[in-house]
Amino acid sequence: MILPFPKFRRSWVNISATDRDIIDDSFPTTMNWYDYVGCFFAGAFLANCVPHFVHGISGDRFPSPFASPPGRGLSSPTVNVLWGLFNLVIGGLLFKIERISGGHRLPCAIFFAGILVLGIWLSLFFSKKEKAGN
């Protein structure tokens, strides 16, 4: 019997006694490879929303994919707020879909790896951009 994870703990009463014996607290026991990819990109999208949204609401121009040239030119604060909110929505949806907050360690670790990898990559990218600009 396959049950969606969010309903598992809330509807424990609706599961028969034999199924309760089969299912333990570590449900689900496996995840597909694409669930791990989703966990990673949830972290990456949520990490990417922060600089765009902060620069946008501060009124600062900041590079975005919509600038000319993409990723190097500066976009308006409004574009950055919208891009930051888009990243927040996509990251939030992936966070919910992939059940990252379900108490399992591996999805949480992969989620934080996405934050770490994107954060380090962007810091290196923007440090090179700053050096080239000076």
Secondary structure per residue as TSV (DSSP state, phi and psi in degrees):
chain	resnum	aa	ss	phi	psi
A	1	M	-	360.0	121.5
A	2	I	-	-100.4	126.6
A	3	L	-	-121.4	141.8
A	4	P	-	-66.7	137.0
A	5	F	H	-57.0	-46.1
A	6	P	H	-60.6	-31.7
A	7	K	H	-83.1	-13.2
A	8	F	H	-59.6	-53.1
A	9	R	H	-77.1	-31.8
A	10	R	H	-74.4	-32.8
A	11	S	T	-111.0	35.0
A	12	W	G	-56.7	-31.8
A	13	V	G	-66.4	-31.4
A	14	N	G	-79.9	-4.7
A	15	I	S	-93.0	136.9
A	16	S	-	-65.8	160.8
A	17	A	H	-62.3	-36.6
A	18	T	H	-67.9	-37.4
A	19	D	H	-69.6	-32.7
A	20	R	H	-63.4	-34.3
A	21	D	H	-70.3	-31.2
A	22	I	H	-77.6	-41.1
A	23	I	-	-90.0	127.0
A	24	D	-	-109.0	-173.8
A	25	D	T	-68.5	-14.0
A	26	S	T	-90.1	12.4
A	27	F	-	-63.6	134.7
A	28	P	S	-78.5	147.7
A	29	T	-	-82.6	-22.6
A	30	T	-	-132.1	156.3
A	31	M	-	-129.3	150.1
A	32	N	-	-77.0	161.5
A	33	W	H	-59.4	-36.3
A	34	Y	H	-71.7	-19.9
A	35	D	H	-68.1	-38.5
A	36	Y	H	-66.4	-38.8
A	37	V	H	-62.9	-41.0
A	38	G	H	-62.9	-38.6
A	39	C	H	-63.0	-43.9
A	40	F	H	-61.9	-47.9
A	41	F	H	-72.7	-23.8
A	42	A	H	-61.4	-45.6
A	43	G	H	-63.8	-41.0
A	44	A	H	-65.8	-45.0
A	45	F	H	-65.2	-41.3
A	46	L	H	-68.6	-34.9
A	47	A	H	-67.9	-36.5
A	48	N	H	-73.4	-22.4
A	49	C	H	-70.9	-29.1
A	50	V	H	-63.1	-56.1
A	51	P	H	-64.7	-37.5
A	52	H	H	-66.3	-45.4
A	53	F	H	-67.2	-43.7
A	54	V	H	-63.8	-46.8
A	55	H	H	-64.4	-38.1
A	56	G	H	-65.0	-47.4
A	57	I	H	-74.8	-16.0
A	58	S	T	-84.6	-6.9
A	59	G	T	82.4	13.9
A	60	D	-	-94.4	145.5
A	61	R	-	-79.0	144.7
A	62	F	E	-151.5	146.1
A	63	P	E	-61.8	140.9
A	64	S	-	-146.2	171.4
A	65	P	T	-66.2	-12.8
A	66	F	T	-97.4	-0.3
A	67	A	S	-78.8	171.7
A	68	S	S	-121.4	112.9
A	69	P	S	-74.5	151.5
A	70	P	T	-57.1	129.9
A	71	G	T	82.0	-10.5
A	72	R	T	-117.3	-40.6
A	73	G	S	-76.1	172.6
A	74	L	E	-102.9	134.5
A	75	S	E	-99.5	161.1
A	76	S	-	-68.2	160.0
A	77	P	H	-58.7	-36.9
A	78	T	H	-63.6	-44.6
A	79	V	H	-60.9	-40.3
A	80	N	H	-68.2	-37.0
A	81	V	H	-62.9	-46.0
A	82	L	H	-64.3	-42.0
A	83	W	H	-65.6	-39.7
A	84	G	H	-63.9	-42.2
A	85	L	H	-66.9	-37.4
A	86	F	H	-60.8	-46.4
A	87	N	H	-62.1	-38.0
A	88	L	H	-64.1	-43.2
A	89	V	H	-65.5	-48.6
A	90	I	H	-63.7	-45.6
A	91	G	H	-62.6	-40.1
A	92	G	H	-65.7	-40.9
A	93	L	H	-64.1	-44.7
A	94	L	H	-63.2	-38.6
A	95	F	H	-59.2	-44.1
A	96	K	H	-73.3	-44.1
A	97	I	H	-63.4	-40.9
A	98	E	T	-85.2	3.9
A	99	R	T	55.0	44.1
A	100	I	T	-66.8	-33.3
A	101	S	T	-87.7	17.0
A	102	G	S	-77.9	4.5
A	103	G	S	90.6	4.6
A	104	H	-	-93.3	139.6
A	105	R	H	-75.9	-41.5
A	106	L	H	-64.2	-47.4
A	107	P	H	-60.1	-37.1
A	108	C	H	-66.1	-40.9
A	109	A	H	-64.2	-41.6
A	110	I	H	-68.5	-36.7
A	111	F	H	-59.4	-48.5
A	112	F	H	-69.3	-28.3
A	113	A	H	-64.5	-37.5
A	114	G	H	-62.8	-41.6
A	115	I	H	-63.2	-46.4
A	116	L	H	-64.3	-48.5
A	117	V	H	-62.6	-47.7
A	118	L	H	-66.2	-39.7
A	119	G	H	-61.3	-45.4
A	120	I	H	-68.0	-43.6
A	121	W	H	-60.8	-45.1
A	122	L	H	-67.7	-36.0
A	123	S	H	-64.5	-40.1
A	124	L	H	-67.4	-41.0
A	125	F	H	-61.9	-47.7
A	126	F	H	-75.8	-25.5
A	127	S	H	-69.9	-36.9
A	128	K	H	-66.1	-38.2
A	129	K	H	-65.2	-41.4
A	130	E	H	-64.7	-42.0
A	131	K	H	-65.5	-38.4
A	132	A	H	-68.8	-30.7
A	133	G	H	-75.4	-24.0
A	134	N	-	-87.0	360.0
